[in-house]
Amino acid sequence: MNMERPGPEQEENPERDVYRALEALPAALGYIETEEMADLRLRLVEAMGAGENTRELALQYRLLAEQISDAAADSRARLGMLVRIAIMRYEGGRYDDCIQDLEDALTVAEQEGIEDAVLVLSEVLNI
């Protein structure tokens, strides 16, 4: 899987289109981060990239994320949370964890019958 983040000067290609679809999936599923969570996510990605211990930051993010998805009482929002965490791990250089998270998210999407997510996740995992 090669999910290169596209730059504005780069010409279009299918892999970048798939990455964009994946990046948009959490919001499309109803998972919307608060400003506090977005800041925490950026700190987590930075810490992962630096090889620092991320346990405390990850726990804080997960607790806030679960509050949002639980408040939505919607399996789509919970799936969006799983995808957002996978993307975060990818951005932090934890590629194996990202792939495992995406595979788990695909299983959930299939079990819940969330076809739009199944399509995107299947395409990402087949790159």
N, C-alpha and C positions, 0 to 999 in steps of 0.2 A: 504494500500500500504506500503510495507516494502522494500525500496530501499537501502539496506545496501551496502555501498561501499566495494568491495571485497579487502581483503588483500592477498599478495602473498602466505602466508602460509595456506590459507583457501582452502579446497577442493571445487571443482566446484558444483554449484547447479543452478537450473533454474532462481531463482530470481536474482542472481548475474550476470548471463548471460544477463538477460533483462536489468539490470542496465548498463552493459557495452554497450549494443546496444543503449540505450538511451543516454549515455554519448558521443558516437560516432556520433549520429544523426546530431547535428548542423554542424559539418564539412562535413559530407556526403551530406548535403543539400546545401553546398556552403557558409556557414556562418563561416568565419575565423576571429577570434579576432586578433587585433594588440597586440603588447607587452604592450602598454599603457592600453588597455582595460583589458587584463588579470590581470595586476597589480591592476587596479581599481576593477575588479571583486573579487579578493582575499580580498581587503580591505572591500568591501561590505559584503562579507560572514562573515568576522571577526566581523564587526560592528553589523550585524544581530544577530549573535550568542551571542554577549555581550548585546543585547537589546538596543543598541544605536539608535539614530535617523539616518536614512539612506537616508532621502529625497534628500539631495544635491548629495551624491554619486550616488544614483540610477538615478537621472536626468542626471548626467554627463555620466554615462554608457549608458543610453537609447539613448541620443543624438548621441554618437559615434556609437552605434550599428545601429541606423537608417541610419546614413551616409553610413555605409558599405552595409546594405541591399538595400538601395535606389540606391547606385552606381551599385550594381549588377543588378538592375532592374529585379529582379527575385523573384517570389513568394516563391520559395524553400528557398532562402537565408533569406527572411523575416520570414518564418516558423522556420528556424534554429535559428534565433534570439529569437523567442518566447520560443523555447525549452531550449536554453541556459539560459534564464532568469529563467525559471521554475527550472532547475537544481540548479542554484545559490540560489534560495529561499529554496530549499530542504537542500542544504548544510549549509545554514544559520539558519536552524531550523524552517522555516516558512512553515510547511507542508500543512496547509490548502490552503495557497496561491499557493503553488507548484501544488497541485491537480487541483485547479481552472485554473491555467495557462496551465497545460497539457490537461485539457478538452477543453479549448479554442483552443489550438494548434491542437487537434484532429479534432475539427469542421472545422478549416481552411484547414487542410490536406484533409478532406473529400470533402469540397467545391471545392478545387483546383485540386482534383484528384491525389494527391501525395501518391500513394499507399504504397511505402516503409515506409513512415512516419506513415500512418494510421496503418499499421501492428505493428510497434514498439510501438506507443502511445497506441493503444488498448491493447496490451499485458501488458504494464506498468500499465495502469489503472485497469486492471483485476486482479492484484496481490493482 
